[in-house]
């Protein structure tokens, strides 16, 4: 441990602590001693190089707790260790409530002091070193798995493992290791794209692939519904697996995770296709066939997800024979979010309540348009952090707290994820070609074949054909499509933004979580 660490120790019996002080100085710590709380506060005001405070709880005059309270009124961050003769529960509760970092019982053993210092001061460095060492050992194993011809289940597990390391490295603040992991994630996306290109048509035609958007309700949601308790099906648009892991600790304060699984979004991994497929329980081509008045192709004007409630009700009638009370609510703005929070308990009368919440989708689109959000969510780590801040303070979390007191079942999922795009690829198309950056549908498309999965017969993968000669192309990895006109302007505008519609681990592999209230 660094010998630059400076300790302030306040104790009215400081003379009795000479062995402990000598032990610390031998270990390379600097220790400043005072005999009362007033002097401790003076030292902290005059010196800005104190790293940690040891505070005797039972000093005459200003007690340890009173001193602590005054320290915290001006400095929330400095670590404080309370030293006490008294192990009384109410005293410890008061000290912990006042934000102590640790406490020691007198007589204080030198090794206990050392352990506390390591735990508090050196914790981040030790965690960082351990995480880096562990990841170095895992690096080779992940690398071998990526090139090992994985199944769709194994790809899900590998992706979850990569995200787990990404979150651990976020905590450990180790930029070198993070760079290596980013490189490994790009390699994984390259192989995953090859895997999807090779297998996607077979999955759709033979129905032997992973659970997809179009059969999610049938296989995962409907079997869970029971007349005994209401089910809330919460679809957070654009929620990636890493964003779920970031909000999971908040949600699990009140809810217990019964199961955490994944499903594969259909292509295109965009709201119009994947979310309509979820609520209809069928592929887009079949939705268009069954409800020609509901389906709008990319090149047609109008809202593309306006009939989700009707599609869900139709799917329930088709697949569930028993009577079932179903409702649907969509949040696209602050007033709708408030409405949900105010009325959520009314939905307890339903068997199934589907809630679509659009915040994360709005966040990714706003981040593209607004410079200030680009800076706030400059990379994956910051994007996750922004998601967490939003969720903690959102009307959604407030609404979930209300139903956490009831006997309900909560399902949290998404329609697709997003990827931060880096590599531009030129596409030429006619006026009817779609504007999406991660997929295109149109006639006479010209593009770089190595960057895409091309589908010349959309019907084979369950997609509608706006025209007889329409084809789809999907961007692989972190590619994004640009037209030649104003190429450099749009390159600078869209590079490093979060987009969806194409093929990547982040867009395709979606979280599906079943929870129950802890109470």
C-alpha positions as CSV (number, residue, x, y, z in Angstrom):
1,X,0.0,0.0,0.0
2,X,1.2,3.5,-0.7
3,X,3.1,5.3,2.0
4,X,1.4,8.6,0.9
5,X,-1.7,7.6,2.9
6,X,-2.4,10.1,5.7
7,X,-4.6,9.2,8.7
8,X,-6.2,11.6,11.2
9,X,-6.8,9.8,14.5
10,X,-8.9,11.5,17.1
11,X,-9.0,9.9,20.6
12,X,-8.8,11.5,24.1
13,X,-6.6,8.5,25.2
14,X,-4.2,8.8,22.3
15,X,-1.2,8.2,24.5
16,X,-2.5,4.6,25.1
17,X,-2.4,4.0,21.3
18,X,1.4,4.4,20.9
19,X,1.9,0.7,19.9
20,X,-0.8,1.0,17.2
21,X,0.6,4.3,15.9
22,X,4.2,2.9,15.8
23,X,2.9,-0.1,13.9
24,X,1.2,2.1,11.3
25,X,4.3,4.3,10.9
26,X,6.5,1.3,10.3
27,X,4.0,0.2,7.6
28,X,4.6,3.6,5.9
29,X,1.5,5.5,6.9
30,X,1.6,9.1,8.1
31,X,-0.6,9.6,11.2
32,X,-1.7,13.0,12.6
33,X,-3.2,12.7,16.1
34,X,-5.6,14.9,18.1
35,X,-7.4,14.4,21.4
36,X,-10.8,15.9,20.7
37,X,-13.5,16.4,18.1
38,X,-12.9,20.2,17.8
39,X,-9.3,19.7,16.9
40,X,-10.1,17.0,14.4
41,X,-12.5,19.4,12.6
42,X,-9.8,22.1,12.6
43,X,-7.2,19.8,11.1
44,X,-9.7,18.7,8.4
45,X,-10.4,22.4,7.6
46,X,-6.7,23.4,7.4
47,X,-5.3,20.3,5.7
48,X,-6.6,18.9,2.4
49,X,-4.3,15.8,2.3
50,X,-6.1,13.7,5.0
51,X,-7.1,10.4,3.4
52,X,-9.0,8.7,6.3
53,X,-10.3,9.6,9.8
54,X,-10.2,7.3,12.8
55,X,-12.7,8.7,15.3
56,X,-13.1,7.6,19.0
57,X,-16.9,7.4,19.7
58,X,-16.7,8.4,23.4
59,X,-14.6,11.5,23.5
60,X,-15.6,14.2,26.2
61,X,-17.0,17.4,24.8
62,X,-17.8,16.8,21.2
63,X,-18.5,13.1,20.9
64,X,-17.5,10.9,18.0
65,X,-21.0,10.9,16.6
66,X,-21.3,14.7,16.9
67,X,-17.9,15.1,15.2
68,X,-18.9,12.7,12.5
69,X,-22.1,14.6,11.9
70,X,-20.1,17.9,11.4
71,X,-17.6,16.2,9.1
72,X,-20.4,14.9,6.9
73,X,-22.0,18.3,6.7
74,X,-18.9,19.6,4.9
75,X,-17.4,16.4,3.4
76,X,-19.4,13.5,2.2
77,X,-16.5,11.6,0.7
78,X,-13.7,11.2,3.2
79,X,-13.7,7.7,4.8
80,X,-14.4,7.6,8.5
81,X,-13.8,4.6,10.8
82,X,-15.6,4.8,14.2
83,X,-13.7,3.3,17.2
84,X,-15.8,2.3,20.2
85,X,-15.8,0.4,23.5
86,X,-19.5,-0.1,23.1
87,X,-21.1,-2.6,20.7
88,X,-24.6,-1.4,21.4
89,X,-26.9,-1.9,18.4
90,X,-28.5,1.5,18.5
91,X,-25.2,3.2,18.6
92,X,-23.9,1.3,15.6
93,X,-27.2,1.9,13.7
94,X,-26.8,5.7,14.3
95,X,-23.1,5.6,13.2
96,X,-23.9,3.6,10.1
97,X,-26.8,5.8,9.3
98,X,-24.4,8.8,9.5
99,X,-22.3,7.1,6.9
100,X,-19.3,5.6,8.6
101,X,-17.2,3.3,6.4
102,X,-16.3,0.8,9.1
103,X,-16.0,0.5,12.9
104,X,-13.6,-1.2,15.3
105,X,-14.1,-2.3,18.9
106,X,-11.5,-1.4,21.5
107,X,-8.9,-2.6,22.3
108,X,-7.9,-2.2,18.7
109,X,-5.7,-4.9,17.2
110,X,-3.0,-3.5,14.8
111,X,-3.9,-6.2,12.2
112,X,-7.5,-5.1,12.3
113,X,-6.5,-1.6,11.6
114,X,-4.4,-2.7,8.6
115,X,-7.3,-4.8,7.3
116,X,-9.7,-1.8,7.6
117,X,-7.2,0.4,5.7
118,X,-6.8,-2.1,3.0
119,X,-10.5,-2.6,2.7
120,X,-11.3,1.1,2.5
121,X,-8.3,2.9,1.0
122,X,-6.9,0.2,-1.2
123,X,-10.1,-1.6,-2.1
124,X,-10.4,-0.1,-5.6
125,X,-6.8,-0.8,-6.5
126,X,-7.0,-4.4,-5.2
127,X,-10.3,-5.0,-7.0
128,X,-8.9,-3.6,-10.2
129,X,-5.8,-5.8,-10.0
130,X,-7.8,-8.9,-9.2
131,X,-10.4,-8.2,-12.0
132,X,-7.5,-7.6,-14.5
133,X,-5.8,-10.8,-13.5
134,X,-9.1,-12.8,-13.7
135,X,-9.9,-11.4,-17.1
136,X,-6.4,-12.1,-18.4
137,X,-7.0,-15.8,-17.5
138,X,-10.5,-15.7,-19.1
139,X,-9.3,-13.9,-22.3
140,X,-7.9,-17.0,-23.9
141,X,-11.0,-19.1,-23.0
142,X,-13.4,-16.5,-24.5
143,X,-11.2,-16.2,-27.6
144,X,-11.3,-20.0,-28.1
145,X,-15.1,-20.0,-27.7
146,X,-15.7,-17.3,-30.2
147,X,-14.0,-19.4,-32.9
148,X,-15.5,-22.7,-31.8
149,X,-18.7,-22.9,-33.9
150,X,-21.2,-22.1,-31.2
151,X,-24.9,-22.9,-31.1
152,X,-27.4,-20.1,-30.6
153,X,-27.7,-21.0,-26.8
154,X,-23.9,-20.9,-26.5
155,X,-23.8,-17.5,-28.2
156,X,-26.3,-16.1,-25.7
157,X,-24.1,-17.4,-22.8
158,X,-20.9,-16.0,-24.3
159,X,-22.5,-12.6,-24.8
160,X,-23.7,-12.6,-21.2
161,X,-20.2,-13.5,-20.1
162,X,-18.7,-10.7,-22.1
163,X,-21.2,-8.2,-20.6
164,X,-20.3,-9.5,-17.1
165,X,-16.6,-8.7,-17.7
166,X,-17.5,-5.4,-19.2
167,X,-19.4,-4.4,-16.1
168,X,-16.6,-5.6,-13.8
169,X,-14.0,-3.7,-15.8
170,X,-16.2,-0.6,-15.6
171,X,-16.0,-0.9,-11.8
172,X,-12.3,-1.5,-11.7
173,X,-11.4,1.5,-13.9
174,X,-8.8,-0.3,-16.0
175,X,-8.7,1.3,-19.4
176,X,-6.0,-1.1,-20.8
177,X,-8.1,-4.2,-20.0
178,X,-11.2,-2.5,-21.3
179,X,-9.6,-1.8,-24.6
180,X,-8.7,-5.5,-24.9
181,X,-12.2,-6.5,-24.0
182,X,-13.6,-4.1,-26.6
183,X,-11.4,-5.7,-29.2
184,X,-12.6,-9.2,-28.1
185,X,-16.2,-8.0,-28.3
186,X,-15.7,-6.8,-31.9
187,X,-14.2,-10.2,-32.8
188,X,-17.3,-11.9,-31.2
189,X,-19.6,-9.7,-33.2
190,X,-17.8,-10.6,-36.4
191,X,-18.2,-14.3,-35.8
192,X,-21.8,-13.9,-34.5
193,X,-22.7,-12.0,-37.7
194,X,-21.3,-14.9,-39.8
195,X,-23.3,-17.3,-37.6
196,X,-26.6,-15.4,-38.2
197,X,-25.9,-15.0,-42.0
198,X,-25.4,-18.7,-42.3
199,X,-28.4,-19.8,-40.2
200,X,-31.1,-17.2,-40.2
201,X,-33.1,-18.3,-43.2
202,X,-33.2,-21.9,-41.9
203,X,-34.4,-20.8,-38.5
204,X,-37.4,-18.9,-39.9
205,X,-38.3,-21.6,-42.5
206,X,-37.8,-24.7,-40.4
207,X,-38.7,-23.1,-37.0
208,X,-35.7,-24.8,-35.5
209,X,-33.9,-21.7,-34.3
210,X,-33.9,-19.8,-31.0
211,X,-37.1,-18.3,-29.5
212,X,-37.7,-15.2,-31.6
213,X,-39.9,-12.1,-31.4
214,X,-42.8,-13.9,-33.2
215,X,-43.1,-16.8,-30.7
216,X,-42.0,-15.1,-27.5
217,X,-45.5,-14.6,-26.1
218,X,-46.6,-18.2,-27.1
219,X,-43.6,-19.9,-25.6
220,X,-42.6,-17.7,-22.7
221,X,-45.4,-15.4,-21.6
222,X,-48.7,-17.2,-22.0
223,X,-47.6,-20.4,-20.1
224,X,-46.8,-18.1,-17.1
225,X,-50.2,-16.4,-16.9
226,X,-52.4,-17.6,-14.1
227,X,-55.9,-16.6,-12.9
228,X,-54.5,-16.5,-9.4
229,X,-52.3,-13.4,-9.9
230,X,-52.1,-10.5,-12.3
231,X,-49.2,-10.5,-14.8
232,X,-47.5,-7.3,-15.8
233,X,-45.6,-7.6,-19.1
234,X,-43.2,-4.6,-19.3
235,X,-41.5,-4.1,-22.6
236,X,-38.7,-1.5,-22.4
237,X,-38.0,-0.5,-26.0
238,X,-34.3,-0.7,-26.9
239,X,-33.3,-2.3,-23.5
240,X,-29.9,-4.1,-24.1
241,X,-28.8,-6.9,-21.8
242,X,-26.1,-4.7,-20.2
243,X,-28.7,-2.0,-19.4
244,X,-30.8,-4.7,-17.7
245,X,-27.8,-5.7,-15.6
246,X,-27.3,-2.1,-14.6
247,X,-30.9,-1.6,-13.4
248,X,-31.2,-5.1,-11.9
249,X,-29.7,-4.1,-8.5
250,X,-32.3,-1.4,-8.1
251,X,-35.2,-3.6,-9.2
252,X,-34.1,-6.5,-6.9
253,X,-34.4,-4.2,-3.8
254,X,-38.1,-5.1,-4.1
255,X,-38.4,-7.9,-6.6
256,X,-36.9,-11.4,-6.7
257,X,-35.6,-12.7,-10.1
258,X,-37.3,-16.0,-10.7
259,X,-35.6,-16.6,-14.1
260,X,-33.4,-14.7,-16.4
261,X,-33.3,-15.8,-20.1
262,X,-32.7,-14.4,-23.5
263,X,-34.5,-14.6,-26.9
264,X,-33.4,-13.5,-30.4
265,X,-35.0,-10.5,-32.0
266,X,-36.1,-11.1,-35.6
267,X,-34.5,-9.1,-38.4
268,X,-34.7,-6.2,-38.9
269,X,-34.0,-5.6,-35.2
270,X,-36.2,-2.5,-35.3
271,X,-39.4,-1.6,-33.5
272,X,-41.7,-1.8,-36.6
273,X,-40.8,-5.4,-37.2
274,X,-39.7,-6.9,-33.9
275,X,-42.3,-5.3,-31.6
276,X,-45.2,-5.9,-34.0
277,X,-44.0,-9.5,-34.2
278,X,-44.0,-9.9,-30.4
279,X,-47.6,-8.6,-30.0
280,X,-49.0,-10.3,-33.1
281,X,-47.2,-13.7,-32.4
282,X,-46.4,-13.9,-36.0
283,X,-43.8,-12.8,-38.6
284,X,-44.3,-9.4,-40.3
285,X,-45.3,-11.1,-43.6
286,X,-48.1,-12.9,-41.8
287,X,-49.2,-9.8,-40.0
288,X,-49.6,-8.0,-43.4
289,X,-51.5,-11.0,-44.7
290,X,-53.9,-11.2,-41.8
291,X,-54.3,-7.5,-41.2
292,X,-53.5,-5.7,-44.4
293,X,-55.1,-2.5,-42.9
294,X,-52.7,-2.6,-40.0
295,X,-49.4,-3.1,-41.7
296,X,-47.5,-0.2,-43.2
297,X,-44.3,-0.8,-45.2
298,X,-41.2,1.3,-44.6
299,X,-41.9,3.6,-47.6
300,X,-45.5,4.3,-46.5
301,X,-46.5,7.3,-44.4
302,X,-47.9,6.9,-40.9
303,X,-47.1,5.3,-37.5
304,X,-45.8,1.8,-37.8
305,X,-46.7,0.5,-34.3
306,X,-50.2,1.9,-33.8
307,X,-52.0,-1.4,-33.6
308,X,-50.1,-3.3,-30.9
309,X,-53.1,-3.5,-28.6
310,X,-55.3,-5.0,-31.4
311,X,-52.5,-7.5,-32.4
312,X,-52.1,-8.6,-28.8
313,X,-55.8,-9.1,-28.3
314,X,-56.0,-11.2,-31.5
315,X,-53.0,-13.3,-30.4
316,X,-54.7,-14.0,-27.0
317,X,-58.0,-15.0,-28.7
318,X,-56.1,-17.3,-31.1
319,X,-53.8,-19.0,-28.6
320,X,-55.6,-19.0,-25.3
321,X,-59.0,-20.6,-25.2
322,X,-60.0,-19.5,-21.7
323,X,-61.4,-16.0,-21.0
324,X,-58.7,-13.6,-20.2
325,X,-58.8,-9.9,-19.2
326,X,-56.1,-8.2,-21.2
327,X,-55.0,-4.5,-21.3
328,X,-52.3,-2.5,-23.0
329,X,-50.7,0.8,-22.2
330,X,-48.0,2.7,-24.1
331,X,-45.7,5.4,-22.6
332,X,-44.2,7.8,-25.1
333,X,-44.0,11.0,-23.1
334,X,-43.9,12.4,-19.5
335,X,-47.6,12.8,-19.2
336,X,-48.2,9.2,-20.2
337,X,-45.5,8.1,-17.7
338,X,-47.3,10.1,-14.9
339,X,-50.7,8.6,-16.0
340,X,-49.2,5.1,-15.7
341,X,-47.8,5.8,-12.2
342,X,-51.1,7.3,-11.0
343,X,-53.3,4.4,-12.4
344,X,-51.1,1.3,-12.1
345,X,-53.0,-0.2,-9.3
346,X,-56.2,-0.2,-11.5
347,X,-54.5,-2.8,-13.7
348,X,-54.5,-5.4,-10.8
349,X,-58.0,-6.4,-12.1
350,X,-56.4,-7.7,-15.4
351,X,-55.0,-11.1,-16.0
352,X,-52.4,-9.6,-18.3
353,X,-51.3,-6.0,-18.6
354,X,-48.8,-5.2,-21.4
355,X,-46.9,-1.9,-20.9
356,X,-44.6,-0.5,-23.6
357,X,-42.2,2.0,-22.3
358,X,-40.3,4.1,-24.8
359,X,-37.7,6.0,-22.7
360,X,-34.6,4.1,-23.8
361,X,-35.6,4.3,-27.4
362,X,-36.1,8.1,-27.0
363,X,-32.7,8.3,-25.3
364,X,-30.8,6.6,-28.1
365,X,-32.6,8.8,-30.7
366,X,-32.1,12.0,-28.7
367,X,-28.4,11.1,-28.2
368,X,-28.0,11.1,-32.0
369,X,-29.7,14.5,-32.4
370,X,-28.4,16.4,-29.3
371,X,-24.8,17.2,-28.7
372,X,-25.2,17.5,-24.9
373,X,-26.5,13.9,-24.7
374,X,-23.7,12.7,-27.0
375,X,-21.2,13.9,-24.4
376,X,-23.2,12.6,-21.4
377,X,-23.5,9.1,-23.1
378,X,-20.2,9.1,-25.0
379,X,-19.7,5.3,-24.8
380,X,-21.3,2.1,-23.5
381,X,-20.2,2.8,-19.9
382,X,-21.8,6.3,-19.9
383,X,-24.9,5.1,-21.8
384,X,-25.4,2.5,-19.0
385,X,-24.9,5.1,-16.4
386,X,-27.5,7.4,-18.0
387,X,-30.0,4.5,-18.2
388,X,-29.5,3.8,-14.4
389,X,-29.9,7.5,-13.5
390,X,-33.1,7.7,-15.5
391,X,-34.6,4.5,-14.1
392,X,-33.8,5.4,-10.4
393,X,-35.7,8.7,-10.8
394,X,-38.4,7.6,-13.2
395,X,-42.2,7.5,-12.8
396,X,-41.8,3.8,-14.0
397,X,-39.8,2.8,-10.9
398,X,-42.3,4.7,-8.8
399,X,-45.1,2.7,-10.4
400,X,-43.2,-0.6,-9.9
401,X,-42.8,0.2,-6.2
402,X,-46.6,0.3,-5.9
403,X,-47.2,-3.1,-7.5
404,X,-44.2,-4.6,-5.5
405,X,-46.6,-4.6,-2.5
406,X,-49.1,-6.8,-4.3
407,X,-49.3,-10.4,-5.2
408,X,-48.3,-10.1,-8.9
409,X,-46.0,-11.4,-11.5
410,X,-43.7,-9.0,-13.4
411,X,-42.0,-9.8,-16.7
412,X,-39.4,-7.4,-18.1
413,X,-38.2,-7.7,-21.7
414,X,-37.5,-5.6,-24.8
415,X,-38.0,-5.8,-28.6
416,X,-34.4,-5.3,-29.6
417,X,-31.1,-3.7,-28.5
418,X,-28.8,-1.1,-30.1
419,X,-25.1,-1.0,-31.2
420,X,-22.8,2.0,-31.3
421,X,-21.9,2.2,-35.0
422,X,-18.4,2.9,-36.2
423,X,-17.8,1.8,-39.8
424,X,-19.6,3.5,-42.7
425,X,-20.6,1.5,-45.8
426,X,-21.9,3.2,-49.0
427,X,-25.3,2.2,-50.3
428,X,-27.0,3.5,-53.4
429,X,-30.8,3.2,-53.7
430,X,-33.8,4.8,-55.3
431,X,-36.2,7.3,-53.8
432,X,-38.3,4.5,-52.2
433,X,-35.3,3.1,-50.3
434,X,-35.7,3.2,-46.5
435,X,-33.7,5.7,-44.4
436,X,-32.7,3.3,-41.6
437,X,-28.9,3.2,-41.0
438,X,-28.7,-0.6,-40.1
439,X,-31.0,-2.1,-42.7
440,X,-32.4,-1.1,-46.1
441,X,-35.3,-2.3,-48.1
442,X,-35.7,-1.3,-51.7
443,X,-35.2,-2.1,-55.4
444,X,-31.9,-1.7,-57.3
445,X,-29.8,-1.4,-54.2
446,X,-26.0,-1.2,-54.7
447,X,-23.8,-2.0,-51.7
448,X,-20.7,-3.7,-50.5
449,X,-21.6,-7.4,-50.1
450,X,-19.1,-8.1,-47.4
451,X,-20.8,-5.7,-45.0
452,X,-24.3,-7.2,-45.3
453,X,-26.7,-10.1,-45.1
454,X,-28.7,-9.8,-48.3
455,X,-32.2,-11.3,-48.6
456,X,-33.3,-11.3,-52.2
457,X,-36.6,-13.1,-51.4
458,X,-38.0,-11.4,-48.2
459,X,-40.9,-13.9,-48.0
460,X,-38.4,-16.6,-47.2
461,X,-37.6,-14.9,-43.9
462,X,-41.1,-13.9,-43.0
463,X,-40.9,-10.3,-44.3
464,X,-43.3,-8.4,-46.6
465,X,-42.3,-7.3,-50.1
466,X,-43.2,-3.7,-50.8
467,X,-42.5,-4.4,-54.5
468,X,-41.9,-7.5,-56.6
469,X,-38.2,-6.8,-56.8
470,X,-37.7,-5.5,-53.3
471,X,-34.8,-6.9,-51.3
472,X,-33.5,-6.4,-47.7
473,X,-30.0,-5.8,-46.6
474,X,-28.9,-5.9,-43.0
475,X,-25.7,-4.3,-41.7
476,X,-23.3,-6.7,-39.9
477,X,-21.2,-5.9,-36.8
478,X,-20.9,-2.1,-36.2
479,X,-21.4,-1.0,-39.8
480,X,-23.9,1.8,-40.8
481,X,-25.2,2.6,-44.2
482,X,-24.6,6.0,-45.8
483,X,-25.7,7.4,-49.2
484,X,-22.9,9.1,-51.3
485,X,-24.6,12.5,-51.2
486,X,-23.3,14.6,-48.2
487,X,-21.3,11.6,-47.2
488,X,-18.9,13.3,-44.9
489,X,-21.6,15.4,-43.1
490,X,-23.6,12.3,-42.3
491,X,-20.5,10.3,-41.4
492,X,-19.6,12.8,-38.7
493,X,-23.3,13.1,-37.6
494,X,-24.0,9.4,-37.2
495,X,-20.6,7.8,-36.3
496,X,-20.5,6.7,-32.6
497,X,-24.3,6.9,-32.3
498,X,-26.5,4.0,-31.0
499,X,-28.5,2.4,-33.8
500,X,-30.6,-0.7,-34.4
501,X,-32.0,-2.8,-37.3
502,X,-28.9,-4.9,-38.1
503,X,-27.0,-7.9,-36.9
504,X,-25.0,-7.7,-33.7
505,X,-25.0,-9.4,-30.3
506,X,-26.3,-6.2,-28.7
507,X,-29.3,-5.8,-31.1
508,X,-30.3,-9.5,-31.5
509,X,-29.8,-11.1,-28.0
510,X,-32.5,-9.7,-25.8
511,X,-33.1,-10.1,-22.1
512,X,-36.3,-11.8,-20.8
513,X,-36.8,-11.7,-17.0
514,X,-39.5,-13.1,-14.7
515,X,-39.8,-11.5,-11.3
516,X,-42.0,-11.7,-8.2
517,X,-42.3,-9.2,-5.3
518,X,-40.1,-10.0,-2.3
519,X,-42.9,-9.0,0.2
